[in-house]
Amino acid sequence: MGFKEAELFEILEKYFPEEKSELIEFHREKAEETKEIFEQFEELDKEELEVESEEETNFNKEFNNFISEETQNKLKMKIEEVEKKLKNAGVETLDEHYKLLISFITEAGKALTEETWSKLDQIENVDLINFFIFMYYGHVDDRLFNLFRDYITENVDFLEAELKKYKII
């Protein structure tokens, strides 16, 4: 429960008249200690934010070490192929995107769970459907990519949260 200092001092005067000065001094010491603790937390928060942005930068710089150059080139080519495929097929409506996605999933010999389809229907976002099209279009012979694809497509809540976090959807 919070009191204004004046109210606290009135209560101390009423119930502890002899110890009032001592209690007021104790209160002020504790208030100062608390203020210092909060300032330390604010500094830690600032430091963490700085470290997080440094980590993001370092991750971006080291991304090339995370995925081989060959895989990166395959993924870039795959993006270009998907863009061409969408353009050439004249895919414009959400329904057309879904049909194309279904054909690529079938071609890949995979299937999405009912929960994943339900979530995609709920979100109704062309960019998200295009992301899934990219994940299933063609074959990338890379175990890490395939594990990532399978994880993402079965954890749409995670994907949606990440896309919202970075303001993609």
URCORUR-V404541 format. One record per residue. N is the residue number from 1. PHI is phi as a letter, one per 40 degrees, with the letter a starting at -180 (999 if undefined). BURIAL is I if it has 9 or more other C-alpha atoms within 8 Angstrom, else O. Layout:
n=N phi=PHI burial=BURIAL
n=N phi=PHI burial=BURIAL
//
This chain:
n=1 phi=999 burial=O
n=2 phi=b burial=O
n=3 phi=b burial=O
n=4 phi=c burial=O
n=5 phi=d burial=O
n=6 phi=c burial=O
n=7 phi=c burial=O
n=8 phi=c burial=I
n=9 phi=c burial=I
n=10 phi=c burial=O
n=11 phi=c burial=I
n=12 phi=c burial=I
n=13 phi=c burial=I
n=14 phi=c burial=O
n=15 phi=c burial=O
n=16 phi=b burial=I
n=17 phi=c burial=O
n=18 phi=c burial=O
n=19 phi=c burial=O
n=20 phi=d burial=I
n=21 phi=c burial=O
n=22 phi=c burial=O
n=23 phi=c burial=I
n=24 phi=c burial=I
n=25 phi=c burial=O
n=26 phi=c burial=O
n=27 phi=d burial=O
n=28 phi=c burial=O
n=29 phi=c burial=O
n=30 phi=c burial=O
n=31 phi=c burial=O
n=32 phi=c burial=O
n=33 phi=c burial=O
n=34 phi=c burial=O
n=35 phi=c burial=O
n=36 phi=c burial=O
n=37 phi=c burial=O
n=38 phi=c burial=O
n=39 phi=c burial=O
n=40 phi=c burial=O
n=41 phi=c burial=O
n=42 phi=c burial=O
n=43 phi=c burial=O
n=44 phi=c burial=O
n=45 phi=d burial=O
n=46 phi=c burial=O
n=47 phi=c burial=O
n=48 phi=c burial=O
n=49 phi=c burial=O
n=50 phi=c burial=O
n=51 phi=c burial=O
n=52 phi=d burial=O
n=53 phi=c burial=O
n=54 phi=c burial=O
n=55 phi=c burial=O
n=56 phi=d burial=O
n=57 phi=c burial=O
n=58 phi=c burial=O
n=59 phi=c burial=O
n=60 phi=c burial=O
n=61 phi=c burial=O
n=62 phi=c burial=O
n=63 phi=d burial=O
n=64 phi=c burial=O
n=65 phi=c burial=O
n=66 phi=c burial=O
n=67 phi=b burial=O
n=68 phi=c burial=O
n=69 phi=c burial=O
n=70 phi=c burial=O
n=71 phi=c burial=I
n=72 phi=d burial=I
n=73 phi=c burial=O
n=74 phi=c burial=I
n=75 phi=c burial=I
n=76 phi=c burial=O
n=77 phi=c burial=O
n=78 phi=c burial=I
n=79 phi=c burial=I
n=80 phi=c burial=O
n=81 phi=c burial=O
n=82 phi=c burial=I
n=83 phi=d burial=O
n=84 phi=c burial=O
n=85 phi=c burial=O
n=86 phi=c burial=I
n=87 phi=c burial=O
n=88 phi=c burial=O
n=89 phi=c burial=O
n=90 phi=g burial=O
n=91 phi=c burial=I
n=92 phi=b burial=O
n=93 phi=c burial=O
n=94 phi=c burial=I
n=95 phi=d burial=O
n=96 phi=c burial=I
n=97 phi=c burial=I
n=98 phi=d burial=I
n=99 phi=c burial=O
n=100 phi=c burial=I
n=101 phi=d burial=I
n=102 phi=d burial=O
n=103 phi=c burial=O
n=104 phi=c burial=I
n=105 phi=c burial=I
n=106 phi=c burial=I
n=107 phi=d burial=O
n=108 phi=c burial=I
n=109 phi=g burial=O
n=110 phi=b burial=O
n=111 phi=a burial=O
n=112 phi=c burial=I
n=113 phi=c burial=O
n=114 phi=c burial=O
n=115 phi=c burial=O
n=116 phi=c burial=I
n=117 phi=c burial=I
n=118 phi=c burial=O
n=119 phi=c burial=I
n=120 phi=c burial=I
n=121 phi=c burial=O
n=122 phi=c burial=O
n=123 phi=c burial=O
n=124 phi=f burial=O
n=125 phi=b burial=I
n=126 phi=c burial=O
n=127 phi=c burial=O
n=128 phi=c burial=I
n=129 phi=c burial=I
n=130 phi=c burial=I
n=131 phi=c burial=O
n=132 phi=c burial=I
n=133 phi=d burial=I
n=134 phi=d burial=I
n=135 phi=c burial=O
n=136 phi=b burial=I
n=137 phi=c burial=I
n=138 phi=g burial=O
n=139 phi=b burial=O
n=140 phi=b burial=I
n=141 phi=c burial=O
n=142 phi=a burial=O
n=143 phi=d burial=O
n=144 phi=c burial=O
n=145 phi=c burial=O
n=146 phi=c burial=I
n=147 phi=c burial=O
n=148 phi=c burial=O
n=149 phi=d burial=I
n=150 phi=c burial=O
n=151 phi=c burial=O
n=152 phi=c burial=I
n=153 phi=c burial=I
n=154 phi=b burial=I
n=155 phi=b burial=I
n=156 phi=c burial=I
n=157 phi=c burial=O
n=158 phi=c burial=O
n=159 phi=c burial=I
n=160 phi=c burial=I
n=161 phi=c burial=O
n=162 phi=c burial=O
n=163 phi=c burial=I
n=164 phi=c burial=I
n=165 phi=d burial=O
n=166 phi=c burial=O
n=167 phi=f burial=O
n=168 phi=c burial=O
n=169 phi=b burial=O
//
